[in-house]
């Protein structure tokens, strides 16, 4: 069908406001362009002068005095005598106290030596793992080529406040032996920056040698990697570097650069407003006529859709409204035909779903149940009506609510999920395992608010899951004692070893067997031997921590894996196992309690190799047997431990150190 040409009213409706707007825009642009350029250039020049003056003031009032102060502190004879141990720290602290009072703004004064010694003023408690040689001020001082060095801003170790440090190397016999440094707060810098007059909306900052702003009049930029570049919205300029590499920078929104020029806008705005009013009047008349026809067409649309009224041709003119009328009639006629077909398909689908021997459901992204068939409701312990009424959210069906979150995440990623096994809770509170297959509805999509619908079916697989779990448990359990078997032990040991390689964790392994077990079997019978093995297994299980693994490797040989255990803890457990056998009930005719020969091996980090750990523990066990049995031996020890008190473990004292003890950084 050939489209009609645009009608005259619509052409006028488009052209008149467009031409009016273009005319107004040209007037505003012509009037302001030249004046704007002049004002902006002048204020940019003033801002550049401001940053250079600010840099000069900071150099003279702030940087230079602190550079001289650290040089004087580094050359102090008292400091030299303190490092040599000739005077107490109080003498040096008194000197530092005077320096701090003379030059305000210092946070801490301190020195650190190559051997880790650090002393500071005033007092403060350092972190337990503090190492002065790893701090920024120490690295800056030791690498300074000439004169003091300045650090970038960093967090001070005691209070966590943001500071910068000036640091100077210390010499002894011509060799650098350490660094003296001062932490400096930013209050003085803020006062200087806040005293600088800027255009409206402007901000001034200090940036370090890497370009990072660390103090300024607008805190939103502090902590960023760098200030934004000049662009259409912001004017940004920086000074030349001062002696320590810092720069002063100014940011002024370009909208404020011409603020003083705003008075010229009024007459031009009045002219523009008159033009807009004229254009608006003409447009209003045209729109009123168009709106009348649009309302008439909209009323026809509404009556036809709501009342299923017959189709009509209400416009006989060859314009856009006539085209809309014809297109609407065509689309609605097709939609009515398609709707009848869809209704028939929906009835057939609903019949199949209701009769299907699988559970079918439909829900939305919020978990609201939109439909559930009778089989699915029965599977969960409901009738259809009860399920629709009582299940306010399908989330209450999940034994683990996070399962639904992961399920929805996969569904949104792949549009469908097949055969996902999950644990559901029935109306009675009992649990069952289901296999769910679901997809996003084709006629709904996830929008920005997360709205979508999904549908799928569920099958009860409780028997299948329980049977599989039973088989897994049977495969990993020793049938006689109920503890882990060799297969389970090897799998866990490899996992623990991999974790130790990554984390550096220490792992202990205990291997033991029952002394003269073959003689017990031969003398009293295998039933007695089996009873004894079960008693030993029960003894071991009751003495373990969460995360430890006790397993029977075969015959009368057992093993205990202790992730994260020290040699002392492993020895303590070995002694408890050995001593515990003295109190177990004696099976049948056995006249006296059995004894154990125990081997211990401990490794850490990448040294945790399962085969090597077993070899070392096994060797230690045979060392205990050679020493007379009924005892334990640790791999690498000179002699086994026979029944006696546990070895004493001492605690190391503080190593002799530097005169200052703890420090600041």
ZAMARGU-4260 file (C-alpha; in steps of 0.2 Angstrom, whole numbers, plus 5000, padded with zeros to 4 digits):
<rodrens>
0) 5000/5000/5000 | 5007/5017/4995 | 5009/5028/5010 | 5001/5045/5009 | 5011/5062/5009
5) 5012/5071/5025 | 4998/5083/5028 | 5000/5102/5028 | 4995/5104/5047 | 5009/5091/5052
10) 5022/5099/5041 | 5018/5116/5049 | 5018/5108/5066 | 5036/5102/5063 | 5043/5117/5053
15) 5037/5132/5063 | 5044/5126/5080 | 5060/5120/5072 | 5063/5136/5063 | 5059/5147/5079
20) 5071/5136/5089 | 5085/5138/5076 | 5083/5157/5075 | 5084/5158/5094 | 5099/5147/5096
25) 5108/5157/5082 | 5105/5173/5091 | 5111/5166/5108 | 5126/5159/5101 | 5132/5174/5091
30) 5129/5186/5106 | 5138/5175/5118 | 5152/5166/5108 | 5165/5180/5107 | 5162/5187/5125
35) 5162/5170/5132 | 5179/5166/5125 | 5187/5182/5132 | 5180/5180/5149 | 5186/5161/5150
40) 5203/5165/5144 | 5206/5179/5156 | 5200/5168/5171 | 5210/5153/5165 | 5226/5165/5165
45) 5222/5170/5183 | 5220/5152/5189 | 5237/5148/5181 | 5245/5163/5191 | 5236/5157/5207
50) 5243/5139/5206 | 5261/5146/5204 | 5259/5158/5219 | 5252/5144/5229 | 5267/5133/5225
55) 5279/5146/5230 | 5270/5149/5246 | 5270/5131/5251 | 5288/5129/5246 | 5293/5144/5257
60) 5281/5142/5272 | 5279/5123/5273 | 5292/5112/5263 | 5308/5122/5266 | 5306/5123/5285
65) 5303/5105/5287 | 5317/5100/5275 | 5329/5111/5286 | 5322/5103/5302 | 5325/5085/5296
70) 5343/5089/5291 | 5346/5097/5308 | 5339/5082/5317 | 5349/5070/5306 | 5365/5079/5311
75) 5361/5079/5330 | 5376/5073/5341 | 5363/5067/5353 | 5356/5055/5340 | 5373/5049/5336
80) 5378/5045/5354 | 5361/5037/5356 | 5364/5025/5342 | 5380/5021/5349 | 5372/5017/5366
85) 5381/5032/5375 | 5365/5041/5381 | 5347/5036/5386 | 5333/5038/5375 | 5325/5052/5386
90) 5339/5064/5381 | 5335/5061/5363 | 5317/5063/5366 | 5319/5079/5375 | 5328/5086/5360
95) 5314/5080/5349 | 5301/5087/5360 | 5309/5104/5358 | 5310/5102/5339 | 5292/5098/5339
100) 5287/5113/5349 | 5297/5125/5338 | 5290/5118/5322 | 5271/5114/5323 | 5263/5100/5313
105) 5274/5085/5317 | 5265/5069/5321 | 5279/5058/5326 | 5298/5059/5326 | 5308/5043/5325
110) 5323/5034/5318 | 5325/5016/5312 | 5341/5006/5309 | 5346/4991/5298 | 5345/4979/5312
115) 5326/4983/5315 | 5329/4995/5329 | 5316/5009/5330 | 5313/5023/5343 | 5300/5037/5342
120) 5292/5051/5351 | 5279/5053/5357 | 5274/5036/5363 | 5262/5024/5354 | 5259/5005/5353
125) 5265/4997/5337 | 5257/4982/5328 | 5264/4965/5333 | 5271/4961/5316 | 5278/4979/5313
130) 5295/4979/5303 | 5302/4997/5301 | 5312/4991/5286 | 5297/4988/5276 | 5289/5006/5279
135) 5289/5019/5265 | 5299/5032/5275 | 5313/5019/5278 | 5314/5015/5259 | 5314/5033/5255
140) 5328/5038/5267 | 5339/5023/5262 | 5337/5027/5243 | 5339/5046/5245 | 5353/5052/5233
145) 5356/5069/5242 | 5347/5078/5256 | 5330/5073/5263 | 5318/5063/5254 | 5299/5064/5254
150) 5286/5050/5254 | 5269/5049/5246 | 5255/5050/5258 | 5252/5034/5268 | 5243/5027/5283
155) 5253/5029/5299 | 5255/5013/5309 | 5249/5018/5326 | 5234/5029/5323 | 5230/5025/5305
160) 5230/5043/5300 | 5236/5049/5283 | 5253/5057/5284 | 5268/5061/5273 | 5286/5059/5280
165) 5302/5068/5277 | 5317/5056/5279 | 5336/5058/5279 | 5349/5044/5280 | 5360/5041/5295
170) 5378/5038/5293 | 5391/5029/5304 | 5409/5028/5298 | 5404/5034/5281 | 5391/5020/5279
175) 5372/5022/5280 | 5365/5013/5295 | 5347/5019/5296 | 5335/5033/5293 | 5328/5047/5303
180) 5310/5053/5299 | 5296/5064/5304 | 5277/5061/5301 | 5269/5077/5296 | 5250/5081/5297
185) 5241/5091/5283 | 5233/5104/5295 | 5246/5118/5290 | 5244/5113/5271 | 5225/5114/5272
190) 5226/5132/5280 | 5237/5138/5266 | 5226/5130/5253 | 5210/5137/5261 | 5217/5154/5261
195) 5219/5155/5242 | 5205/5165/5233 | 5197/5155/5218 | 5183/5158/5206 | 5166/5152/5212
200) 5166/5133/5213 | 5185/5131/5211 | 5196/5119/5222 | 5214/5119/5225 | 5224/5103/5229
205) 5242/5097/5232 | 5247/5082/5222 | 5262/5071/5225 | 5276/5067/5213 | 5265/5053/5205
210) 5251/5065/5202 | 5239/5059/5217 | 5229/5072/5226 | 5232/5070/5245 | 5226/5087/5252
215) 5214/5100/5245 | 5198/5110/5248 | 5187/5097/5239 | 5188/5080/5248 | 5179/5071/5235
220) 5195/5070/5224 | 5207/5065/5239 | 5213/5047/5237 | 5210/5046/5218 | 5225/5041/5207
225) 5225/5058/5199 | 5215/5073/5196 | 5204/5073/5180 | 5211/5081/5165 | 5204/5098/5158
230) 5189/5095/5147 | 5173/5103/5141 | 5166/5103/5159 | 5182/5106/5170 | 5197/5118/5169
235) 5212/5110/5177 | 5229/5117/5178 | 5245/5113/5189 | 5261/5122/5194 | 5279/5117/5190
240) 5286/5104/5203 | 5292/5112/5219 | 5308/5105/5227 | 5300/5089/5234 | 5291/5085/5218
245) 5274/5091/5223 | 5263/5102/5213 | 5248/5113/5216 | 5233/5111/5205 | 5217/5120/5203
250) 5200/5114/5197 | 5187/5126/5191 | 5170/5120/5183 | 5169/5129/5166 | 5151/5134/5170
255) 5158/5146/5183 | 5171/5154/5172 | 5158/5165/5164 | 5148/5167/5180 | 5151/5186/5180
260) 5145/5187/5162 | 5127/5181/5166 | 5120/5198/5166 | 5121/5199/5147 | 5110/5184/5146
265) 5094/5193/5151 | 5090/5203/5136 | 5094/5189/5124 | 5084/5177/5134 | 5069/5190/5133
270) 5071/5190/5114 | 5072/5171/5113 | 5056/5170/5125 | 5046/5181/5113 | 5051/5170/5098
275) 5046/5154/5108 | 5029/5161/5113 | 5025/5166/5095 | 5030/5148/5090 | 5021/5140/5104
280) 5005/5149/5100 | 5005/5143/5082 | 5010/5126/5087 | 4996/5125/5100 | 4983/5129/5087
285) 4990/5115/5076 | 4992/5103/5090 | 4974/5106/5096 | 4967/5101/5079 | 4978/5086/5078
290) 4974/5081/5096 | 4955/5082/5092 | 4958/5069/5078 | 4969/5059/5089 | 4956/5058/5103
295) 4943/5052/5091 | 4955/5038/5084 | 4960/5033/5102 | 4941/5032/5107 | 4938/5020/5092
300) 4953/5009/5097 | 4947/5008/5115 | 4929/5003/5110 | 4935/4991/5097 | 4947/4982/5109
305) 4936/4982/5125 | 4919/4978/5117 | 4925/4967/5103 | 4916/4979/5091 | 4916/4978/5072
310) 4929/4987/5063 | 4926/5004/5055 | 4934/5017/5044 | 4931/5033/5054 | 4942/5044/5043
315) 4940/5046/5024 | 4954/5059/5021 | 4971/5053/5014 | 4982/5058/5029 | 4991/5050/5043
320) 4975/5047/5054 | 4967/5037/5039 | 4983/5027/5038 | 4983/5023/5056 | 4964/5018/5056
325) 4968/5006/5041 | 4983/4998/5049 | 4974/4996/5066 | 4960/4987/5057 | 4972/4976/5048
330) 4982/4971/5064 | 4967/4968/5075 | 4959/4957/5062 | 4975/4946/5062 | 4976/4947/5081
335) 4959/4940/5083 | 4962/4926/5071 | 4979/4922/5080 | 4970/4924/5097 | 4958/4910/5093
340) 4972/4899/5087 | 4982/4902/5103 | 4967/4899/5114 | 4964/4882/5106 | 4983/4878/5109
345) 4982/4884/5127 | 4967/4872/5131 | 4976/4858/5123 | 4992/4862/5132 | 4983/4864/5149
350) 4975/4847/5147 | 4991/4838/5143 | 5000/4847/5158 | 4986/4842/5170 | 4986/4824/5165
355) 5006/4823/5164 | 5014/4811/5177 | 5027/4824/5181 | 5026/4840/5191 | 5024/4856/5181
360) 5025/4874/5187 | 5026/4892/5182 | 5032/4907/5193 | 5039/4924/5192 | 5056/4932/5197
365) 5049/4936/5214 | 5045/4918/5218 | 5026/4920/5216 | 5018/4904/5210 | 5008/4907/5194
370) 5003/4889/5190 | 5006/4872/5197 | 4998/4856/5191 | 4990/4843/5202 | 5005/4830/5201
375) 5018/4844/5206 | 5007/4850/5221 | 5004/4832/5227 | 5023/4828/5226 | 5025/4843/5238
380) 5011/4837/5250 | 4998/4850/5244 | 4982/4850/5233 | 4982/4863/5219 | 4972/4875/5229
385) 4982/4873/5244 | 4999/4876/5235 | 4992/4892/5226 | 4986/4899/5242 | 4999/4894/5255
390) 5015/4895/5244 | 5018/4914/5245 | 5035/4911/5238 | 5043/4896/5230 | 5059/4900/5240
395) 5050/4892/5255 | 5052/4875/5246 | 5071/4876/5245 | 5080/4867/5260 | 5094/4879/5256
400) 5088/4896/5250 | 5105/4900/5241 | 5101/4886/5229 | 5087/4896/5221 | 5099/4911/5219
405) 5112/4900/5210 | 5098/4892/5200 | 5091/4909/5194 | 5109/4915/5190 | 5112/4900/5179
410) 5094/4902/5171 | 5097/4921/5167 | 5114/4916/5160 | 5109/4902/5149 | 5090/4904/5147
415) 5087/4886/5153 | 5093/4874/5166 | 5092/4855/5164 | 5091/4841/5177 | 5097/4852/5192
420) 5096/4841/5208 | 5091/4851/5223 | 5083/4847/5240 | 5065/4853/5243 | 5054/4854/5259
425) 5037/4846/5258 | 5022/4853/5267 | 5024/4840/5281 | 5042/4846/5284 | 5050/4831/5276
430) 5063/4833/5263 | 5065/4826/5246 | 5077/4827/5231 | 5070/4833/5215 | 5077/4835/5198
435) 5071/4852/5190 | 5072/4857/5172 | 5066/4875/5168 | 5067/4889/5155 | 5063/4908/5154
440) 5046/4911/5146 | 5048/4916/5128 | 5035/4930/5130 | 5044/4938/5145 | 5062/4945/5146
445) 5072/4950/5161 | 5072/4969/5162 | 5082/4982/5173 | 5071/4978/5188 | 5074/4959/5186
450) 5056/4955/5180 | 5054/4939/5171 | 5043/4923/5171 | 5050/4905/5171 | 5042/4888/5169
455) 5048/4870/5170 | 5045/4853/5178 | 5051/4843/5193 | 5054/4824/5196 | 5056/4816/5212
460) 5073/4808/5213 | 5075/4805/5231 | 5077/4786/5230 | 5091/4789/5216 | 5100/4802/5227
465) 5099/4792/5243 | 5105/4776/5234 | 5120/4785/5226 | 5125/4793/5243 | 5124/4776/5251
470) 5135/4768/5238 | 5148/4783/5240 | 5148/4781/5259 | 5150/4762/5258 | 5165/4765/5246
475) 5174/4777/5258 | 5170/4768/5275 | 5179/4753/5282 | 5165/4740/5285 | 5172/4733/5301
480) 5176/4749/5311 | 5165/4762/5302 | 5180/4774/5301 | 5187/4780/5284 | 5196/4767/5273
485) 5212/4769/5263 | 5203/4776/5248 | 5195/4790/5258 | 5211/4793/5267 | 5221/4795/5251
490) 5208/4807/5244 | 5208/4818/5259 | 5227/4818/5261 | 5229/4824/5243 | 5217/4838/5246
495) 5225/4843/5262 | 5242/4843/5254 | 5236/4854/5240 | 5230/4866/5252 | 5246/4866/5262
500) 5256/4870/5246 | 5245/4886/5244 | 5244/4892/5262 | 5260/4886/5269 | 5250/4876/5282
505) 5258/4863/5293 | 5251/4845/5292 | 5254/4831/5305 | 5252/4812/5301 | 5251/4799/5314
510) 5253/4780/5309 | 5251/4766/5322 | 5247/4748/5323 | 5243/4736/5338 | 5258/4727/5345
515) 5257/4708/5343 | 5240/4709/5334 | 5244/4693/5324 | 5247/4683/5340 | 5231/4690/5347
520) 5221/4684/5332 | 5230/4667/5332 | 5228/4664/5350 | 5210/4671/5354 | 5202/4670/5337
525) 5197/4683/5323 | 5181/4688/5332 | 5191/4694/5347 | 5203/4703/5335 | 5189/4711/5326
530) 5182/4717/5342 | 5198/4724/5347 | 5200/4734/5331 | 5183/4742/5333 | 5187/4747/5351
535) 5203/4755/5344 | 5194/4764/5331 | 5181/4771/5343 | 5195/4776/5354 | 5203/4786/5340
540) 5187/4794/5334 | 5183/4801/5351 | 5199/4810/5352 | 5199/4820/5336 | 5195/4838/5332
545) 5183/4844/5318 | 5193/4843/5302 | 5204/4828/5307 | 5203/4811/5299 | 5205/4794/5307
550) 5206/4779/5295 | 5210/4761/5295 | 5223/4758/5281 | 5221/4739/5282 | 5224/4725/5295
555) 5228/4732/5312 | 5236/4748/5304 | 5228/4765/5307 | 5232/4783/5302 | 5227/4800/5309
560) 5228/4816/5297 | 5229/4832/5307 | 5229/4848/5296 | 5236/4863/5304 | 5243/4853/5319
565) 5260/4856/5327 | 5272/4842/5332 | 5268/4846/5350 | 5249/4843/5347 | 5252/4827/5337
570) 5263/4820/5351 | 5250/4825/5364 | 5237/4815/5353 | 5249/4800/5351 | 5251/4799/5370
575) 5232/4800/5373 | 5230/4786/5360 | 5243/4775/5368 | 5237/4779/5386 | 5219/4777/5381
580) 5221/4758/5376 | 5225/4754/5394 | 5206/4758/5399 | 5197/4750/5385 | 5186/4735/5389
585) 5196/4719/5386 | 5187/4708/5373 | 5184/4690/5378 | 5199/4680/5385 | 5212/4694/5382
590) 5221/4695/5398 | 5229/4712/5397 | 5226/4728/5387 | 5234/4730/5370 | 5248/4742/5367
595) 5252/4753/5351 | 5267/4757/5342 | 5265/4775/5335 | 5275/4785/5322 | 5273/4804/5319
600) 5278/4815/5304 | 5276/4834/5303 | 5279/4844/5287 | 5273/4861/5281 | 5270/4870/5265
605) 5277/4863/5249 | 5286/4849/5260 | 5269/4841/5262 | 5270/4826/5250 | 5258/4812/5254
610) 5270/4798/5250 | 5285/4806/5259 | 5274/4810/5274 | 5268/4791/5275 | 5286/4785/5273
615) 5292/4796/5287 | 5278/4792/5299 | 5280/4773/5295 | 5299/4774/5298 | 5295/4782/5315
620) 5283/4769/5320 | 5295/4755/5317 | 5308/4765/5327 | 5295/4764/5341 | 5294/4745/5339
625) 5313/4743/5339 | 5313/4753/5356 | 5302/4741/5364 | 5284/4745/5358 | 5270/4753/5368
630) 5277/4771/5363 | 5278/4784/5350 | 5292/4791/5340 | 5293/4807/5329 | 5302/4807/5313
635) 5319/4815/5315 | 5320/4813/5334 | 5335/4803/5341 | 5325/4792/5352 | 5307/4786/5354
640) 5295/4791/5368 | 5291/4777/5379 | 5277/4778/5392 | 5281/4794/5402 | 5276/4812/5404
645) 5274/4822/5389 | 5289/4832/5384 | 5290/4850/5391 | 5288/4864/5379 | 5296/4880/5384
650) 5293/4897/5377 | 5307/4908/5370 | 5311/4924/5378 | 5314/4941/5369 | 5330/4941/5359
655) 5342/4954/5364 | 5339/4969/5354 | 5342/4988/5351 | 5340/5000/5365 | 5323/5007/5359
660) 5312/4992/5358 | 5296/4995/5348 | 5295/5009/5336 | 5282/5019/5326 | 5281/5014/5308
</rodrens>
